């Protein structure tokens, strides 16, 4: 049996790189886009939940801004 392990730092770096690649990093930085940041951080926080992560991922995907969908497709 193998254990899957990863590093939160590198996961966040990969997601942030994808945000930059998609060109939404400027939107992310704008103060009025707090909901965009909350949804991005919620995606990252999924690794800490103990319920069905797949279900939580798709439920979160249903409510995020359209500009974040490429990040969810990447994940």
C-alpha positions in Angstrom: 0.0 0.0 0.0 1.3 3.5 -0.8 0.6 6.8 0.8 0.1 9.9 -1.3 1.8 12.9 0.3 2.3 16.4 -0.9 3.4 19.8 0.3 1.0 22.6 0.9 3.5 25.2 -0.1 4.1 23.6 -3.5 0.4 23.1 -4.1 -0.3 26.8 -3.5 2.6 27.7 -5.7 1.2 25.6 -8.5 -2.2 27.1 -8.1 -0.8 30.6 -7.9 1.2 29.9 -11.1 -2.0 28.9 -12.8 -3.7 32.1 -11.6 -0.9 34.1 -13.3 -1.0 31.9 -16.4 -4.7 32.6 -16.7 -4.1 36.3 -16.3 -6.4 36.8 -13.3 -3.7 37.7 -10.8 -4.5 41.4 -11.1 -8.2 40.7 -10.5 -7.2 38.6 -7.5 -5.2 41.5 -6.0 -8.0 44.1 -6.3 -9.6 44.8 -2.9 -13.1 44.6 -4.2 -12.6 41.0 -5.4 -12.6 39.5 -1.9 -15.0 36.8 -2.9 -12.6 35.6 -5.6 -9.8 35.3 -3.0 -12.2 33.5 -0.6 -13.0 30.9 -3.2 -9.4 30.5 -4.2 -8.5 29.9 -0.5 -11.4 27.6 -0.1 -10.0 25.4 -2.9 -6.7 25.2 -1.1 -8.5 24.5 2.2 -10.1 21.4 0.8 -7.0 19.4 1.7 -7.8 19.8 5.3 -11.4 18.5 5.4 -12.2 14.9 6.4 -15.4 14.5 4.5 -15.7 13.4 0.8 -13.3 15.8 -0.8 -14.6 15.0 -4.3 -18.1 16.1 -3.4 -16.9 19.2 -1.6 -14.7 20.1 -4.7 -17.7 19.9 -7.0 -19.9 21.8 -4.7 -17.4 24.6 -4.4 -16.9 24.6 -8.2 -20.6 25.2 -8.6 -20.4 28.6 -6.7 -17.1 30.1 -7.8 -16.7 33.0 -10.2 -16.3 31.9 -13.8 -12.8 33.3 -14.0 -11.7 30.7 -11.4 -13.0 27.7 -13.3 -9.7 27.1 -15.2 -8.0 26.8 -11.7 -10.5 24.1 -10.8 -10.0 22.4 -14.1 -6.3 22.4 -13.4 -6.8 21.0 -9.9 
